[in-house]
């Protein structure tokens, strides 16, 4: 899976779909960070891009657990109806761990990424 993929849908839509597809495939998905939830603590915060409190930017971190002891980290971020999906680099990933490629295969089968994006670099 390449470093970063784009999708012409909202972050909320793609996060829900990612969670649904990966859970159905037997993975456990935990959302460890959600920018909108964090921003709710600061209602008067002005968005640096929009200049208002009505910011639609989203940044979410998903921890995806499979059979491996450690999870893979998937980051989804964007605004409006455009988002990016990033499988975070993990310098401590075991060479024998296939979790990242299994995740990419599930996302490709669901049409969330292109099958060619499943190839390892």
C-alpha positions as CSV (number, residue, x, y, z in Angstrom):
1,X,0.0,0.0,0.0
2,X,1.5,3.3,-1.0
3,X,2.2,6.0,1.6
4,X,-1.0,8.0,1.0
5,X,-4.2,7.5,-1.0
6,X,-6.9,10.0,-1.8
7,X,-10.7,9.5,-1.8
8,X,-13.4,11.8,-3.0
9,X,-15.7,11.2,0.0
10,X,-16.0,12.7,3.5
11,X,-13.7,11.4,6.3
12,X,-16.8,10.3,8.2
13,X,-18.0,8.2,5.3
14,X,-14.6,6.5,4.7
15,X,-13.9,5.9,8.4
16,X,-17.3,4.2,8.9
17,X,-16.7,2.1,5.8
18,X,-13.1,1.2,6.8
19,X,-14.3,0.1,10.2
20,X,-17.2,-1.9,8.8
21,X,-15.1,-3.7,6.3
22,X,-12.2,-4.5,8.5
23,X,-14.4,-5.6,11.4
24,X,-16.3,-7.9,9.0
25,X,-13.0,-9.4,7.9
26,X,-12.1,-10.2,11.5
27,X,-9.9,-7.3,12.5
28,X,-10.4,-5.2,15.6
29,X,-10.5,-1.5,14.9
30,X,-10.0,1.1,17.6
31,X,-10.2,4.8,17.0
32,X,-7.5,6.3,19.1
33,X,-7.8,9.9,18.1
34,X,-10.6,12.0,16.5
35,X,-9.9,15.7,15.9
36,X,-13.5,16.7,15.9
37,X,-14.0,15.2,19.3
38,X,-10.9,16.9,20.6
39,X,-12.0,20.3,19.1
40,X,-15.4,20.0,20.9
41,X,-13.5,20.9,24.1
42,X,-12.6,24.3,22.5
43,X,-15.8,25.7,21.0
44,X,-14.3,29.1,20.4
45,X,-11.3,27.8,18.5
46,X,-11.0,29.5,15.0
47,X,-10.0,27.2,12.2
48,X,-6.7,28.4,10.6
49,X,-8.0,27.5,7.1
50,X,-11.5,28.9,7.4
51,X,-11.2,31.5,10.1
52,X,-14.3,30.3,11.8
53,X,-15.3,27.8,14.4
54,X,-17.2,25.9,11.6
55,X,-14.1,23.9,10.5
56,X,-14.8,20.6,8.7
57,X,-11.3,19.4,8.8
58,X,-11.0,15.8,10.2
59,X,-8.0,13.9,11.4
60,X,-8.6,10.4,12.8
61,X,-6.2,7.7,13.9
62,X,-7.3,4.1,13.7
63,X,-5.4,1.2,15.4
64,X,-6.0,-2.0,13.5
65,X,-5.4,-5.3,15.3
66,X,-5.2,-8.7,13.6
67,X,-3.3,-11.8,14.6
68,X,0.0,-9.9,15.1
69,X,0.8,-8.7,18.6
70,X,1.1,-5.1,17.5
71,X,-1.5,-3.1,15.6
72,X,-1.0,-1.2,12.3
73,X,-1.9,2.5,12.3
74,X,-4.2,3.9,9.7
75,X,-4.6,7.7,9.5
76,X,-7.6,9.3,7.7
77,X,-7.5,13.1,7.3
78,X,-9.2,15.7,5.1
79,X,-12.0,18.2,4.7
80,X,-15.1,18.8,2.7
81,X,-15.6,15.8,0.5
82,X,-12.0,14.9,0.1
83,X,-9.8,12.7,2.4
84,X,-6.5,11.0,2.4
85,X,-5.8,7.5,3.8
86,X,-2.4,6.7,5.1
87,X,-0.9,3.5,6.5
88,X,1.6,4.9,8.9
89,X,5.2,3.8,8.7
90,X,6.2,1.5,11.4
91,X,10.0,1.1,11.9
92,X,9.5,-1.7,14.5
93,X,7.3,-3.8,12.2
94,X,8.4,-7.4,12.1
95,X,9.5,-8.5,8.7
96,X,7.2,-11.5,9.0
97,X,4.1,-9.4,9.8
98,X,1.6,-9.4,7.0
99,X,-1.0,-7.3,8.7
100,X,-0.4,-4.2,6.5
101,X,-0.9,-6.2,3.3
102,X,-3.9,-8.0,4.8
103,X,-5.5,-4.6,5.6
104,X,-4.8,-3.3,2.1
105,X,-6.3,-6.4,0.6
106,X,-9.6,-6.0,2.6
107,X,-9.8,-2.3,1.6
108,X,-9.1,-3.1,-2.0
109,X,-11.8,-5.9,-2.0
110,X,-14.3,-3.3,-0.6
111,X,-13.3,-0.8,-3.4
112,X,-11.9,1.7,-0.9
113,X,-8.5,1.5,-2.6
114,X,-7.4,0.2,-5.9
115,X,-6.1,-3.4,-6.0
116,X,-2.7,-2.1,-7.4
117,X,-2.3,-0.1,-4.2
118,X,-1.9,-3.4,-2.3
119,X,1.6,-4.0,-3.7
120,X,4.4,-3.7,-1.2
121,X,7.1,-1.2,-1.9
